Amino acid sequence: MVATSRFQAKGSTLELLRLYQSNPDLNLRNQLVQLNIGLVRREAYRWLQQSNETFDDLMQVGSLGLIRAIERFDMGKGYAFSSFAIPYIRGEIQHYLRDKSTSMRIPRRWQALQSQSARVIRQLQADLGRLPNDAEISAALDISIAEWQDVKLATRNRSLLSLDAPVQDEESGCLGDLLPDLKYRSFQLAQEDQLRLQQALHQLENRTREVLEFVFLYDLTQKETAERMGISAVTVSRRVKQGLKHLQVLMVSNEDETA
């Protein structure tokens, strides 16, 4: 029965993809998303264990990757849609997690202890009728008080403080106003570089842009990119080199225009 349902879903997906490619209708795309949402759910569960993000957030981000796959799938290539879509879904989630990751890396052991401590603290509070102290928590976790305090400090400091955070008892208003602006220009230039890069990417030939996105955005190897696009690895390597050179020229050109 399950196998029959999967076969029917696969057939429906191919039929809808065929219709969507001839008539890119939003309702058709939504039906394709619903039929294949299981691919997103599987990746979201996988990354849920490796991040602090909520399942709903990962589902939303992964769904964007699924939509990208629907938009770019080519039935003429002959490969299964699920095999084509998973790298897009996974890449979108990875890109999202990289953007949200903190600059401070906490050891895996400390992350595990922090997760474990939440359960331990709740149990101790129920048993003691009050909040437990550091000695009681560290004893329950079977670690030293010093290590537990390090875990707490690392967890507290892992989140970046916004420069827009208000400063108490200061007329300047926010934290950013108290800092010298020597690096502001560097930040501004970085934002401008990102904009120029996006503009330059849109000026590239479609196949070259797709190669660069697969290799650099979705972290596929050149061999995987070649298989997905139905071209040789040599062609992928050549397009990467040519694309990067062309991007450099376009970005310099865009910089001159805005100067």
C-alpha positions as CSV (number, residue, x, y, z in Angstrom):
1,M,0.0,0.0,0.0
2,V,2.8,2.4,0.9
3,A,4.7,1.5,-2.2
4,T,1.6,2.1,-4.3
5,S,1.2,5.5,-2.7
6,R,4.8,6.5,-3.4
7,F,4.4,5.3,-7.0
8,Q,1.2,7.4,-7.4
9,A,3.0,10.4,-5.8
10,K,5.9,10.1,-8.2
11,G,3.6,9.8,-11.2
12,S,1.6,12.9,-10.0
13,T,4.8,14.9,-9.5
14,L,6.1,14.1,-13.1
15,E,2.7,15.0,-14.5
16,L,2.5,18.2,-12.6
17,L,6.1,19.1,-13.5
18,R,5.3,18.6,-17.2
19,L,2.2,20.9,-16.9
20,Y,4.2,23.4,-14.8
21,Q,7.0,23.7,-17.4
22,S,4.5,24.4,-20.1
23,N,2.4,26.7,-17.9
24,P,4.2,28.1,-14.8
25,D,1.0,28.5,-12.7
26,L,1.3,29.3,-9.0
27,N,-1.4,26.7,-8.1
28,L,0.5,24.0,-9.9
29,R,3.7,25.0,-8.0
30,N,1.9,24.8,-4.7
31,Q,0.6,21.3,-5.5
32,L,4.1,20.2,-6.3
33,V,5.4,21.6,-3.0
34,Q,2.7,19.7,-1.1
35,L,3.4,16.5,-2.9
36,N,7.1,16.7,-2.2
37,I,7.1,18.4,1.2
38,G,8.3,15.1,2.7
39,L,11.8,15.8,1.2
40,V,11.9,19.0,3.1
41,R,10.7,17.4,6.3
42,R,13.4,14.7,6.1
43,E,16.2,17.3,5.7
44,A,14.7,19.6,8.4
45,Y,14.7,16.7,10.9
46,R,18.3,15.9,10.0
47,W,19.5,19.5,10.6
48,L,17.3,20.0,13.6
49,Q,19.7,17.8,15.6
50,Q,22.7,19.9,14.5
51,S,21.4,23.4,15.2
52,N,19.4,25.6,17.6
53,E,16.8,26.4,15.0
54,T,13.2,25.4,15.3
55,F,11.7,22.8,13.1
56,D,9.2,25.3,11.6
57,D,12.0,27.7,10.6
58,L,14.0,24.8,8.9
59,M,10.8,23.7,7.1
60,Q,10.3,27.2,5.8
61,V,13.8,27.6,4.6
62,G,13.9,24.1,3.1
63,S,10.7,24.8,1.2
64,L,12.4,27.7,-0.5
65,G,15.0,25.2,-1.8
66,L,12.2,23.0,-3.0
67,I,10.6,25.8,-4.9
68,R,14.0,26.6,-6.5
69,A,14.3,23.0,-7.6
70,I,10.8,23.0,-9.1
71,E,11.6,26.2,-11.0
72,R,14.9,24.7,-12.4
73,F,14.1,21.1,-13.0
74,D,14.6,19.9,-16.5
75,M,12.6,16.8,-17.4
76,G,14.7,16.2,-20.5
77,K,17.8,15.3,-18.3
78,G,16.2,12.0,-17.3
79,Y,16.9,12.1,-13.5
80,A,14.5,11.7,-10.7
81,F,13.0,14.9,-9.3
82,S,13.8,13.9,-5.7
83,S,17.5,13.4,-6.5
84,F,17.5,16.8,-8.1
85,A,15.6,18.6,-5.3
86,I,17.5,17.4,-2.2
87,P,20.7,19.3,-2.9
88,Y,18.6,22.5,-3.4
89,I,16.8,21.9,-0.1
90,R,19.9,20.9,1.8
91,G,21.9,23.8,0.3
92,E,19.2,26.4,1.3
93,I,19.2,25.1,4.9
94,Q,23.0,25.0,5.1
95,H,23.2,28.5,3.7
96,Y,20.7,29.7,6.2
97,L,22.5,28.1,9.1
98,R,25.8,29.6,8.0
99,D,24.3,33.0,7.9
100,K,22.9,32.6,11.4
101,S,25.9,30.9,12.9
102,T,27.8,32.7,15.7
103,S,31.4,33.7,15.4
104,M,32.1,31.9,18.7
105,R,32.4,28.1,18.4
106,I,31.3,26.2,21.5
107,P,32.8,22.7,22.0
108,R,30.4,19.9,21.2
109,R,30.7,18.5,24.7
110,W,29.6,21.9,26.2
111,Q,26.7,22.1,23.8
112,A,25.6,18.6,24.9
113,L,26.0,19.6,28.6
114,Q,23.9,22.8,28.0
115,S,21.1,20.7,26.5
116,Q,21.3,18.2,29.3
117,S,21.4,20.9,32.0
118,A,17.9,22.2,31.0
119,R,16.4,18.8,32.0
120,V,18.5,18.5,35.1
121,I,17.6,22.0,36.3
122,R,13.9,21.3,35.9
123,Q,14.1,18.0,37.8
124,L,16.2,19.5,40.6
125,Q,13.8,22.4,40.9
126,A,10.9,20.0,41.2
127,D,12.7,17.9,43.8
128,L,14.1,20.8,45.9
129,G,11.2,23.3,45.5
130,R,13.7,26.0,44.5
131,L,16.2,26.8,41.8
132,P,19.3,24.7,42.2
133,N,22.7,26.3,42.7
134,D,25.8,25.7,40.6
135,A,27.2,23.0,42.9
136,E,24.0,21.0,42.7
137,I,23.7,21.3,39.0
138,S,27.4,20.4,38.4
139,A,27.0,17.4,40.7
140,A,23.9,16.2,38.8
141,L,25.8,16.6,35.5
142,D,28.9,14.8,37.0
143,I,31.2,17.6,36.1
144,S,33.2,20.2,38.2
145,I,31.7,23.5,39.2
146,A,34.4,25.3,37.2
147,E,33.4,23.4,34.0
148,W,29.7,24.1,34.6
149,Q,30.5,27.8,35.0
150,D,32.4,27.7,31.7
151,V,29.5,26.1,30.0
152,K,27.1,28.8,31.3
153,L,29.5,31.6,30.3
154,A,30.0,30.2,26.8
155,T,26.3,29.8,26.2
156,R,25.6,33.3,27.5
157,N,28.2,34.9,25.3
158,R,27.6,32.9,22.1
159,S,24.9,35.3,20.8
160,L,26.2,38.5,19.2
161,L,25.2,41.8,20.8
162,S,23.4,44.2,18.4
163,L,25.0,47.6,17.9
164,D,21.5,49.0,18.1
165,A,21.1,47.7,21.7
166,P,20.2,50.6,24.0
167,V,22.7,51.8,26.5
168,Q,21.5,52.6,30.0
169,D,22.4,56.0,31.5
170,E,24.0,57.2,28.3
171,E,22.8,60.1,26.2
172,S,24.2,58.5,23.0
173,G,21.3,56.1,22.9
174,C,22.8,52.8,21.6
175,L,25.9,50.7,21.8
176,G,27.0,51.5,18.2
177,D,27.2,55.3,19.1
178,L,29.8,54.6,21.7
179,L,32.2,52.8,19.3
180,P,34.6,54.5,16.8
181,D,33.4,54.2,13.3
182,L,36.7,53.1,11.8
183,K,35.2,49.8,10.6
184,Y,31.9,51.2,9.4
185,R,33.4,52.0,6.0
186,S,34.7,48.4,5.7
187,F,31.2,47.1,6.6
188,Q,29.6,49.4,4.1
189,L,32.1,48.3,1.4
190,A,31.3,44.7,2.2
191,Q,27.6,45.3,1.7
192,E,28.3,47.1,-1.6
193,D,30.5,44.2,-2.7
194,Q,27.6,41.8,-2.0
195,L,25.3,43.9,-4.1
196,R,27.7,44.1,-7.0
197,L,28.2,40.3,-6.8
198,Q,24.5,39.7,-7.1
199,Q,24.2,42.1,-10.0
200,A,27.2,40.5,-11.7
201,L,25.7,36.9,-11.2
202,H,22.5,38.0,-13.0
203,Q,24.6,39.2,-16.0
204,L,26.3,35.8,-16.5
205,E,25.1,33.3,-19.0
206,N,22.5,31.0,-17.3
207,R,24.4,27.7,-17.5
208,T,27.6,29.4,-16.1
209,R,25.6,31.0,-13.3
210,E,24.0,27.6,-12.4
211,V,27.4,26.0,-12.3
212,L,28.7,28.6,-9.9
213,E,25.6,28.3,-7.7
214,F,25.9,24.5,-7.5
215,V,29.6,24.6,-6.6
216,F,29.7,27.6,-4.3
217,L,26.2,28.1,-2.9
218,Y,25.0,24.5,-2.6
219,D,28.5,23.0,-1.9
220,L,28.3,20.3,-4.6
221,T,31.5,18.9,-6.0
222,Q,32.3,19.5,-9.6
223,K,31.6,15.8,-10.3
224,E,28.1,16.1,-8.7
225,T,27.5,19.3,-10.5
226,A,28.4,17.7,-13.8
227,E,26.1,14.8,-13.2
228,R,23.2,17.1,-12.2
229,M,23.6,19.3,-15.3
230,G,24.3,16.5,-17.7
231,I,27.7,17.8,-18.7
232,S,31.3,16.7,-18.2
233,A,33.4,17.5,-15.2
234,V,35.9,19.1,-17.5
235,T,33.2,21.5,-18.7
236,V,32.2,22.3,-15.2
237,S,35.8,23.1,-14.3
238,R,36.1,25.3,-17.4
239,R,32.9,27.1,-16.6
240,V,33.9,27.7,-13.0
241,K,37.2,29.3,-14.1
242,Q,35.6,31.3,-16.9
243,G,32.7,32.3,-14.7
244,L,35.0,33.6,-11.9
245,K,37.0,35.6,-14.3
246,H,33.9,37.1,-15.9
247,L,32.5,37.9,-12.4
248,Q,35.7,39.8,-11.5
249,V,35.4,41.9,-14.7
250,L,31.7,42.6,-14.2
251,M,32.2,43.6,-10.5
252,V,35.0,46.0,-11.4
253,S,32.8,47.4,-14.2
254,N,29.9,47.8,-11.8
255,E,32.2,49.5,-9.2
256,D,33.4,52.0,-11.8
257,E,29.8,52.8,-12.8
258,T,28.8,53.5,-9.2
259,A,32.0,55.4,-8.3
